[in-house]
Amino acid sequence: MSRALSAQFGVPAFDPARQKASTELLERLPAGFARQHLVLPLAVDEESGTLSLAAVDPRDTTAIGEATRLLRCRQVAVCVVPE
């Protein structure tokens, strides 16, 4: 399923064997934000300020932008995760 969504949206697929959600980043988001918007913060590259974010709908630029803003990141790299 992830591969099909990845191809459809043109973004990498979330790989739970290689990527884990960041507890610290989840704690920095308002309660319920990740659940409501179906996004999962994975990591932040401190040097570049890039947030790695898994999203059910990588076209949801509002939720992705808000997560990036709330976590005070300059850029975002999105991967797709099935619901």
Buried (B, 14 or more C-beta within 10 A) or exposed (E): EBEEBBEEBEBBBBEEEEBEBBEEBBEBBEEEBBEEBBBBBBBBEEEEBBBBBBBBBBEBEEBBEBBBEBBEBEEBBBBBBEE
